[in-house]
């Protein structure tokens, strides 16, 4: 599949202008990943099977019960944990999350539990990359998948070994980042580019009517806070992220060989080039036929009495007759085609489609054109 787009010349600039909010992030305004280890209880016999397969489940269960004042050391060897499963809990701490606010958490089985349906997550501390506890999770696990099995068949829909607890964690620690302590604000471009960084700098300076923005590198634009806006940083950042610029990018052709998808940017250009595409195809089809003779075929005369032991009757036998069909396609109907020097992406798409080749052949053609030096774009294979 060849994917492209073309814009009318009159409204091209208006359609490609994008908010700074959609192409850049403010430094420090970011989320943080949290992770924790816990136990899910209340499973209907679908938890971790035994201490030999998932020994960490039994060890965690013993430790939890002892913290609650229950001594299980003497009976640990006989404990059955089919209603308990060890789980990993993950969450994303949003920027500026305050103490006491709630966030969603995801739960996934760690051992050989077959389903978390109906389970309840026990109190689980969620740690950040620095090892500190930032949230504590607990609650009923909502599972979208299920498994139903019988003596001869098992049906599984979705993933019953993972689930989600909505608002299942309470934030216990804040990240401590404060906007009012900043003297400069850095914008990080999601797709670093010299031209785009310069345009963001110019858009901000034009809005502020002074040179407060400086492009430090292709991915960073630094903004010095004006004296009259130091007490209104949120308002300044709101004004900046609503400014529009025209992002620039290099000419690139992205190819997904697994699905045969080709995506081209609107800056892709190609020089005049002649293309001949064809391949030799040999198709061999075997359709053997079975020849079955009629009853008593090939026998003349009458049979009376009892034949002596070992006597055979001459006649026809059943045989398999081979039938082979060989077809050769040397693509002799395809000719050398000239792809002219294109101006727009639409003309390039039309020129390639005019050759009448499929997506797999288009991938080879584009790579060959690039090798010939006629494709003025970068090819990226994913």
LUMLUMDREN-280418 format. One record per atom (N, C-alpha, C): residue in three letters; x, y, z. Coordinates in steps of 0.1 Angstrom, whole numbers, plus 5000, padded with zeros to 4 digits. Layout:
BEGIN
alaXYZ
...
***
This chain:
BEGIN
unk500849885000
unk500050005000
unk500950125000
unk500750214990
unk501450334989
unk500650454995
unk501150525005
unk500350625011
unk501050755009
unk500250855005
unk500850985002
unk499751095004
unk500151225003
unk499151325005
unk499651444997
unk498651524992
unk499051644985
unk498151754990
unk498651874990
unk497951994995
unk497752094984
unk496652164984
unk496552274974
unk497452384978
unk498052454967
unk499052554970
unk498452674977
unk497252704976
unk496652824982
unk496552814997
unk496152695002
unk495952685016
unk496952585023
unk498052555016
unk499052465022
unk499552515035
unk500052645036
unk500652695048
unk499652695060
unk498352725057
unk497352725067
unk497052585073
unk497252485065
unk496952345069
unk498052285077
unk499252325075
unk500452255081
unk500852335094
unk500352445097
unk500752515109
unk500252445121
unk501152425131
unk500752345143
unk501152425155
unk500352395166
unk500552465179
unk501852415184
unk502552495191
unk503852455198
unk503552355209
unk502352355214
unk501852255224
unk501952115218
unk501752095205
unk501651965199
unk503051915194
unk504052005194
unk505351955189
unk506451965199
unk506152025211
unk507252045221
unk506652015235
unk507551985244
unk507251965258
unk508052065267
unk507452115277
unk508052205287
unk508952115296
unk510252155297
unk511152085306
unk510652085320
unk510651965327
unk510151955340
unk508751915342
unk507851945331
unk506451905331
unk506451765325
unk506551665333
unk506651535329
unk506051435339
unk505651315334
unk505151215342
unk506351125347
unk506051045357
unk507050955363
unk506450815364
unk507250715361
unk506850575361
unk507050515375
unk505950445380
unk506050375393
unk505850225391
unk506450145400
unk506250005400
unk506249945414
unk505549835416
unk505449775429
unk505149625427
unk505449555438
unk505149405439
unk504149385450
unk503049305446
unk502049275456
unk501349145455
unk500349125462
unk499549005462
unk498149025458
unk497548945450
unk496148945446
unk495448825453
unk494348855460
unk493748745468
unk492248735462
unk491548625467
unk490148615463
unk489948545450
unk491048485444
unk490848425431
unk490148285433
unk489448255423
unk488648125424
unk489448005419
unk490447975426
unk491347865422
unk492147885410
unk492348005406
unk493148035394
unk494448105397
unk494848105410
unk496148165414
unk497348085411
unk498448125417
unk499748045415
unk499547905421
unk500147815413
unk499847675416
unk500447615429
unk501747625430
unk502447565441
unk503747645445
unk504347605456
unk505547665461
unk506747635452
unk506647525444
unk507747495436
unk507747575423
unk506547605418
unk506447685405
unk506647825408
unk505947875418
unk506048015422
unk506348025437
unk507648005441
unk507948005455
unk507848145461
unk507948255453
unk507948385458
unk506548415463
unk505448355458
unk504148375462
unk503948335476
unk504348205479
unk504248155493
unk505048235503
unk506248275499
unk507148355508
unk506548485511
unk505948545501
unk505248675503
unk504048665512
unk503248555510
unk502148535518
unk502448505532
unk503548435535
unk503948405549
unk504448535555
unk505248615548
unk505648745553
unk504548835556
unk503448845548
unk502348935550
unk501548885563
unk501348755564
unk500648705575
unk501348725588
unk502648715588
unk503448745600
unk503448885604
unk503348975594
unk503249115598
unk501949155604
unk500949065601
unk499549085607
unk499449005620
unk500548935624
unk500448865637
unk500048725636
unk500048665624
unk499748525622
unk500948445620
unk501248345628
unk502448265627
unk502148145618
unk502848135607
unk502548025597
unk503847945594
unk504947965602
unk506147895599
unk505947735600
unk505147695609
unk505047555612
unk504147485601
unk503347555595
unk502447495585
unk502647545571
unk503847615569
unk504147665556
unk504247565545
unk504747445548
unk504847345538
unk503547285533
unk502547305540
unk501247245536
unk500247355531
unk500747475529
unk499847585524
unk499547575510
unk498347595506
unk497847595492
unk497547735488
unk498147785477
unk497947925473
unk497247935460
unk496247855457
unk495547865445
unk494647985444
unk494348045455
unk493448165455
unk494248285457
unk495648275456
unk496448395458
unk497448395446
unk497748515441
unk498748525430
unk499648645432
unk500948625429
unk501848735430
unk501748825417
unk501648955419
unk501449045408
unk502449155408
unk502649215396
unk503449335395
unk502449445392
unk502649555399
unk501749675398
unk502549785392
unk501949855381
unk502549965375
unk501650085375
unk502150205374
unk501350325374
unk502150435368
unk501450545364
unk502150665359
unk501750775368
unk502750845374
unk502450955383
unk502451085375
unk501251145373
unk501151265365
unk502051375370
unk502351475361
unk503151595366
unk502251675376
unk502851725386
unk502251805396
unk501051735404
unk501151605404
unk500151525412
unk500351555427
unk499351595434
unk499351635448
unk499151525457
unk499651535469
unk499451435479
unk497951415482
unk497551285482
unk496151255484
unk495351235471
unk495851275460
unk495151255447
unk495251105443
unk494351055435
unk494250915431
unk494650895416
unk495250785414
unk495750755400
unk495350605397
unk495250575384
unk494950435380
unk496150355381
unk495950225383
unk497150135383
unk496750005375
unk497849945369
unk497649825361
unk498349705369
unk497649595368
unk498149475376
unk498349365366
unk499449295367
unk499749175359
unk500249055367
unk499848935364
unk500348815371
unk501848795369
unk502548755379
unk503948735379
unk504248585378
unk503448495384
unk503648355384
unk502848285373
unk502348165377
unk501648085367
unk500048095369
unk499648205375
unk498148215377
unk497448225363
unk496348155362
unk495648155350
unk494648265348
unk494248335359
unk493248445358
unk493248525370
unk493148655369
unk492948745380
unk491548785382
unk490648725375
unk489248765376
unk488648745390
unk488048855395
unk487548855409
unk488548875420
unk489748905416
unk490748925426
unk490849065432
unk491449075444
unk491549205451
unk493049225454
unk493549335450
unk494949375452
unk495149425467
unk496049365474
unk496349405488
unk497249535487
unk497349595498
unk498149725499
unk499549695493
unk499849775483
unk501149765475
unk501849905474
unk502949915480
unk503750045478
unk504250055463
unk504150165457
unk504650195444
unk505850285444
unk506950235439
unk508250305440
unk508550375427
unk509350485428
unk509850555417
unk511250505414
unk511950565404
unk513250525400
unk514250555411
unk513950645420
unk514850675431
unk514650585443
unk513750485442
unk513550395453
unk512550445464
unk512050565462
unk511150615472
unk509650575469
unk508850565479
unk507450535477
unk506650655474
unk506050665462
unk505250775458
unk503750755459
unk503350635459
unk501950605460
unk501750465466
unk500550435470
unk500150305476
unk498850265469
unk498850145464
unk497750095457
unk496949975464
unk495649975461
unk494849865467
unk493449875460
unk492849765458
unk491449765453
unk491149645445
unk489849635440
unk489349525432
unk489849535418
unk490349425413
unk490949425399
unk489849395389
unk489749485379
unk488849475368
unk489549405357
unk489049285353
unk489749205342
unk488749205330
unk489249235318
unk488449225306
unk488349095300
unk489349005302
unk489348875295
unk488848765304
unk488648645298
unk488148535306
unk488648405299
unk488648295307
unk488948165302
unk487848065306
unk487447985296
unk486447885299
unk486947755293
unk486947645301
unk487547525297
unk486647405300
unk486747295292
unk486147175294
unk487047055292
unk486546935291
unk487346825289
unk488146825276
unk487646875266
unk488246865253
unk488547005246
unk488147115253
unk488347245246
unk488547355257
unk489347455253
unk489547575262
unk489447695253
unk488647795258
unk488447915251
unk488948035260
unk489848115255
unk490348235262
unk490148355254
unk489548455260
unk489248575253
unk489948695261
unk490648775254
unk491448885260
unk492548825268
unk493048895278
unk494148855287
unk493648855301
unk493248735306
unk492648735320
unk493748745331
unk495048745327
unk496148755337
unk496548895339
unk495848995334
unk496149135336
unk494849205338
unk494949315346
unk493749395349
unk494149535353
unk493149605357
unk493249745360
unk492449785373
unk492949875381
unk492249925392
unk492050075390
unk490850115387
unk490650255385
unk490750335398
unk491450445398
unk491750525410
unk492150435422
unk493050335418
unk493450235428
unk494650275437
unk495250385434
unk496450425442
unk496250565447
unk496750595459
unk496750725465
unk498150775465
unk498350905460
unk499650965460
unk500050995474
unk501250955478
unk501750975491
unk502851075492
unk503551095480
unk504751185480
unk504651265467
unk504951395467
unk505051475455
unk506451485450
unk506551515437
unk507851525431
unk508651645435
unk508051745440
unk508751865445
unk509151965435
unk508751945422
unk509052045412
unk508152165412
unk508752285412
unk507952405413
unk508252495402
unk507252545395
unk507352635384
unk507852775388
unk507352815399
unk507752955403
unk509152975407
unk509952865408
unk511352875411
unk512252885399
unk511652875387
unk512352885374
unk512653025370
unk513853045364
unk514153165358
unk514153155343
unk514253035338
unk514153015323
unk513352885322
unk512652875311
unk511852765307
unk512352705294
unk512652575294
unk513152515282
unk512052425275
unk511952445262
unk511052365254
unk511852255247
unk511452135248
unk512052025241
unk511251975229
unk511751995217
unk511051945205
unk510951795205
unk509851745202
unk509651595201
unk510351545188
unk510451615178
unk511251585166
unk512251695163
unk513451675169
unk514451785168
unk514751815153
unk514851945151
unk515151995137
unk515552145139
unk516652175132
unk517152315132
unk516152415128
unk515452385117
unk514552485111
unk513352505120
unk512852395125
unk511652405134
unk512052475147
unk513252455153
unk513652525165
unk513752675162
unk514252715151
unk514352855147
unk513052915146
unk512052845140
unk510752905138
unk510052915151
unk510252825161
unk509652835174
unk510252955181
unk511552975180
unk512153095186
unk511653225180
unk511453235167
unk510953355161
unk509453375165
unk508653265166
unk507253285170
unk507153335184
unk507953285193
unk507853335207
unk508353475208
unk509453515201
unk509953655202
unk508953745195
unk508353705185
unk507353795178
unk506153815188
unk505753715195
unk504653735204
unk505053825216
unk506253805222
unk506653875233
unk507154015230
unk507454045217
unk507954165212
unk509354195218
unk510054095222
unk511454105227
unk512153975225
unk513453975226
unk514153855224
unk514353765236
unk513253705240
unk513253615252
unk513553475249
unk513453435237
unk513653295233
unk514953275225
unk515653165227
unk516853135220
unk516952985217
unk517152955205
unk517252805201
unk518652765204
unk518752675214
unk520052625219
unk520652515210
unk519752435205
unk520152325196
unk518952275189
unk519052175180
unk517852135172
unk516652085181
unk516852055193
unk515851995201
unk515452085213
unk516052205215
unk515852285227
unk515752425224
unk514652495229
unk514452635228
unk514352685242
unk515252775246
unk515252835260
unk514452965260
unk513652985270
unk512853105271
unk513153175285
unk513653295284
unk513953365296
unk512653435301
unk512253415313
unk510953475318
unk511053625319
unk510153695312
unk510153845314
unk509853885328
unk510353995332
unk510154045346
unk508654065349
unk507854105339
unk506454135342
unk505654005341
unk506253885338
unk505453765338
unk506053665348
unk506953695357
unk507453605366
unk506453555376
unk505453635379
unk504353595388
unk503253525380
unk503353515367
unk502353445359
unk502953355349
unk503653255355
unk504353165346
unk503353075339
unk502353035346
unk501352945339
unk500653015328
unk500353145329
unk499753225319
unk500753235307
unk502053255310
unk502953275299
unk503153135291
unk503153025298
unk503352895292
unk502052865284
unk500952905288
unk499652885281
unk499752965268
unk500153095268
unk500253175256
unk501253115246
unk502353065252
unk503453015243
unk502952885236
unk502352795243
unk501952665237
unk500752685227
unk500052795227
unk499052815217
unk499552885205
unk500852925204
unk501352985192
unk501552875182
unk501352915169
unk501452815158
unk502752845150
unk503352735146
unk504552735137
unk504352635126
unk505152635116
unk505152535105
unk506352445107
unk506152325113
unk507252235115
unk507952195102
unk509152175103
unk509952135091
unk510451995094
unk510751915084
unk511251775085
unk512051745073
unk512851645074
unk513651595063
unk512751505054
unk513151495041
unk512451405032
unk512651265036
unk511651195039
unk511851055044
unk510750965038
unk511250845035
unk510350735031
unk510450625041
unk509250595048
unk509250485058
unk508650365052
unk509350255053
unk508850125048
unk508650025059
unk507549965059
unk507249845068
unk507149725060
unk508249645060
unk508349535051
unk507449425056
unk507049415068
unk506249315073
unk504849325067
unk504249445067
unk502949465061
unk502849515047
unk504049555042
unk504049615029
unk503549755028
unk503649835039
unk503149965039
unk504350065036
unk504050165028
unk505050265024
unk504350405027
unk505050485035
unk504650615038
unk505650715034
unk505250825026
unk506250925022
unk505851055027
unk506851135030
unk506651275034
unk506451365022
unk505851475024
unk505451565012
unk506751625006
unk507951615012
unk509151675006
unk509951574998
unk509451454996
unk510151354988
unk510151394974
unk511351394968
unk511451434954
unk512251324947
unk512051304934
unk512751204926
unk513251264913
unk514451234908
unk514951284895
unk514351184884
unk514551234872
unk514051154861
unk514851014861
unk514050914859
unk514650774860
unk513850684852
unk514450584845
unk513850484837
unk513750354846
unk512550294846
unk512350174855
unk511850064846
unk512449944847
unk511849824842
unk511749724853
unk510549674855
unk510349584866
unk509649464861
unk510149344864
unk509549224860
unk510249104866
unk509648994866
unk510248874872
unk509748744866
unk510548644866
unk510148514860
unk509448434870
unk508248394867
unk507348314876
unk507148174869
unk507448064876
unk507247934871
unk506247864881
unk505047824876
unk504047764884
unk503847614880
unk504147524889
unk503947384887
unk502847324895
unk501847264888
unk500647214895
unk500547064892
unk500446994903
unk500346844902
unk498846804905
unk498146744896
unk496846694898
unk496746544894
unk497346454901
unk497246314898
unk495846264897
unk495546164887
unk494246104886
unk494445954888
unk493345904894
unk493345754897
unk492445684886
unk493045584880
unk492345514870
unk491845384876
unk490545364877
unk489945254883
unk489245164872
unk489745034870
unk489044954860
unk487744904864
unk486844864854
unk485544814857
unk485644674862
unk484544624867
unk484544484873
unk484844384862
unk485744284865
unk486144184856
unk486744234843
unk487344354844
unk487944414832
unk489044334827
unk489144294814
unk490244224809
unk490044074810
unk488944014816
unk488743874817
unk487743824807
unk488043714800
unk487143654790
unk486843514795
unk485643464793
unk485243334796
unk484343324808
unk484043204813
unk483143184824
unk483943114835
unk483443134847
unk484043074859
unk483042974865
unk483442854867
unk482542754873
unk483342674883
unk482742634893
unk483342544903
unk484242634912
unk485142554919
unk486042624929
unk487442624923
unk488042744923
unk489342754918
unk490342704927
unk491442644922
unk492442594931
unk493142704939
unk493742664950
unk494342764959
unk495542824951
unk495642964952
unk496743034946
unk496543074932
unk495343034926
unk495043074912
unk494643224912
unk495243294902
unk494943434900
unk494243454887
unk493443564886
unk492643594874
unk493343714867
unk493843694855
unk494443804848
unk493443914845
unk493844034846
unk492944154843
unk493644284846
unk492844394845
unk493444524847
unk493544554862
unk494444644865
unk494644684879
unk494444844880
unk494244884893
unk494045034896
unk495445104896
unk495545204888
unk496845284887
unk496645434889
unk497645504893
unk497645644894
unk498345714883
unk497645794875
unk498145854863
unk498546004867
unk499846034866
unk500246174869
unk499846274859
unk499446394863
unk499046504855
unk499746624860
unk500746674852
unk501546794856
unk501246914846
unk500947024852
unk500747144844
unk501847254848
unk502647294838
unk503647394840
unk503347514833
unk503347634840
unk503047764834
unk504247854837
unk504747924827
unk505848014828
unk505448154824
unk505648244834
unk505348394831
unk506548464832
unk507048514821
unk508348594821
unk508048744820
unk506848784823
unk506448924823
unk506848994811
unk506648934799
unk507048994786
unk506149104782
unk505049124789
unk504149234786
unk504549364792
unk505549364802
unk505949484809
unk507149544801
unk507149674801
unk508049744793
unk508849844802
unk509949904796
unk510650004803
unk509850134804
unk509650184817
unk508850304819
unk509750414824
unk509450534820
unk510250654824
unk509450724834
unk509950744846
unk509350814857
unk509950954856
unk509151064852
unk509751194850
unk510151264863
unk510851364861
unk511351444873
unk510051514879
unk509751464891
unk508451504898
unk508651634906
unk507551704908
unk507551824915
unk506851814929
unk505751734928
unk505051714941
unk504951564944
unk504551534957
unk504451394961
unk503351324953
unk502251394950
unk501151334943
unk501651284929
unk502451364922
unk502951324910
unk503851194911
unk504651194922
unk505451074924
unk504550954927
unk503550964935
unk502650854937
unk501950814924
unk501450904916
unk500850874904
unk501750804894
unk503050844894
unk504050784885
unk504350644889
unk504450614902
unk504750484907
unk503550384905
unk502350444907
unk501150354906
unk500850324891
unk501350414882
unk501150394868
unk501950274863
unk502950234870
unk503750114866
unk502949984868
unk501949994876
unk501049874878
unk501749764887
unk502549804896
unk503149704905
unk502549704919
unk502749594926
unk502249584940
unk503149654950
unk502649654963
unk503449714973
unk504849654975
unk504949524974
unk506249454976
unk507249494965
unk506749504953
unk507549554942
unk507949704944
unk506949784949
unk507249924951
unk508449944961
unk508449854971
unk509549864981
unk510849844974
unk510949744966
unk512249714958
unk512549824949
unk511549884942
unk511749994933
unk512350114940
unk511750154951
unk512150264959
unk513650244963
unk513950134968
unk515250104973
unk516250104962
unk515850064950
unk516750064938
unk516950204933
unk515850284933
unk515950424929
unk516950504938
unk516850474952
unk517750534961
unk519150494958
unk519350364955
unk520750324952
unk521250384940
unk520450424930
unk520850494918
unk521050634920
unk520750694932
unk520950834935
unk519850924930
unk518750864925
unk517650954920
unk516650984930
unk516550914941
unk515550954952
unk516151044962
unk515651164963
unk516151264972
unk515451254985
unk515651154992
unk514951135005
unk515751025013
unk515451015026
unk516050915034
unk515050795035
unk515550675033
unk514650555035
unk514850495048
unk513750475056
unk513850415069
unk512950285069
unk513550175072
unk512850045072
unk512650005086
unk511349975089
unk510949945103
unk510449795103
***
